């Protein structure tokens, strides 16, 4: 979970990393009650990078300009993300900018300190002059001094910078962070430093230890993860825009295998949704499985390009009843003569139509859309107990992976 | 250190957690010798006829020394549970939940570095010795005793699938080990190859990997001139490599500041296998063919 800039700065302030006087602005009219004195900078609060180049940062000298700029920024999406807030911040005269970060290194299994004397948004320069120090065991300030010296800092600046790194590290440990970054850390002509921008990534699974953070930062999108952590259906980052097969499974590894088997036969799946994605450590309750499956089916069925859903669920025998009820509800399709009440059922089909146009719901000329075909690969035990509602031309249930692949390929043609 | 028997004494930490409870029932049905469970506040009760204690050391003073602990507590409590088990003298830990906070894992690995402590996971589905002992989340139905070991860095569902295919092809399994799918895992691959080289039951090894799990290829650690044939399968060979974000500044900047736990793609893993002359199966079905071939060659 990435924090917004203003949230990161609130945490910086708590550990004594210097930040500028600033105020959150949700509405351009709030500019009139500004406590920060001009000139100021207005900064779009989005998680996407590149906001400066996209026009999400404006320097203004007075209230009139500030209101106009605030209106513009609040209505400006950065890589598709609209800000819910601006940060109005005092200006700072920098002489130079440096980059500091602490991340986890998964190759070394240690946290590492990162530092570059070329901070700012010129990423190439920054990367060229990057220095790293591995924290082997417990942290001690000499690691931070080692980084400062590698970065080419001299005199008083060594202590000043190592002092900031120490505070970053304290925050990193105390809050179970995945990463913490200050870029740039501005240095003025008198050698004072100021965290001008920052990024903090919280570890979702450790948030349960930090209920105060959840309270502090709730209310802005995306919402803070729930505590205790409850899994959501997860779209894997696997896509083929021309595919016609939607994959839904409770195993990422088997999803990968199925993706391969289909692809090897020339049928690229369109996408892949996994429930209980961190399998091995998560137990579904009935209610959780139900919510996840409903959510997953709703998402899959709202994609009209999907002709076949390949559902692959194993090891869910304890939830047989819930499972079959949900599948029937989403995929069992009655013929058009079957009755008027069809429209009222909360199926994905109905949901899909409602989502598209409220008025079409009452229009008798609109026929309900047929759900995609379903291939369901399940365990043998479940197969012997299928309800009659699943006995349909467009539903195929099998315990055999090979058969499931073959049928999916036939229907996807 | 790397073997278990039906007599191995097993502890379940987090036995009253829903997953721990479910798995305990399954393991007990399989004949695994679970001697105690730990669940804070539940001391003095029993579950599946297994006595439950508040502390690991209380369990040990009651039931004697423990060989292996399976940990099912919530991810944020795993470091503490592991340290408690180690402090009580348990040397084999299997951590089932994934998503342990990375700083906790680093602390645990630092602590156990250079010590005689075996850690599987986080995100491990455990160990299965077919016909003898089940220590984890596998569905033992598809497995049968035999001479092929499976080392897996995937989730248990794929391993179950592969084992079923092997069993149907008449190839039984000597030992099935899940290293874990988490960002950071305790398993030392080289130790496992070494252990299986010594294992009298094992004649060949199936290595299961998945694209973008881990930041290295597990085949890398196979010693040169390894005594037993290895066949690899890497799931996700056809998965499109993630598209690059349009904005290069985002890309580069995020590479600096975000941890990337899973960087090893199928193509790299395959390249490592090729270099080590390890055949790579294209599908789970082909694993059986390749293993059969390898075993035949071995016999000559």
Interface residues (C-beta under 8 A of the other chain):
Chain A: X48 X49 X50 X53 X79 X99 X101 X103 X104 X105 X106 X107 X109 X110 X111 X114 X121 X123 X124 X126 X127 X130 X137 X172 X173 X176 X178 X179 X181 X183 X199 X201 X203 X204 X205 X206 X208 X209 X228 X229 X237 X238 X239 X240 X250 X251 X252 X253 X254 X256 X257 X259 X260 X261 X263 X264 X278 X279 X280 X281 X282 X283 X285 X314 X315 X318 X401 X402
Chain B: X17 X18 X19 X22 X74 X75 X76 X96 X97 X98 X99 X100 X101 X102 X103 X104 X105 X106 X109 X110 X122 X123 X124 X125 X137 X139 X154 X155 X156 X157 X158 X159 X160 X161 X178 X180 X181 X183 X184 X208 X210 X211 X215 X216 X235 X236 X237 X238 X239 X240 X242 X246 X247 X248 X249 X250 X252 X253 X254 X256 X257 X258 X259 X260 X261 X263 X282 X283 X284 X285
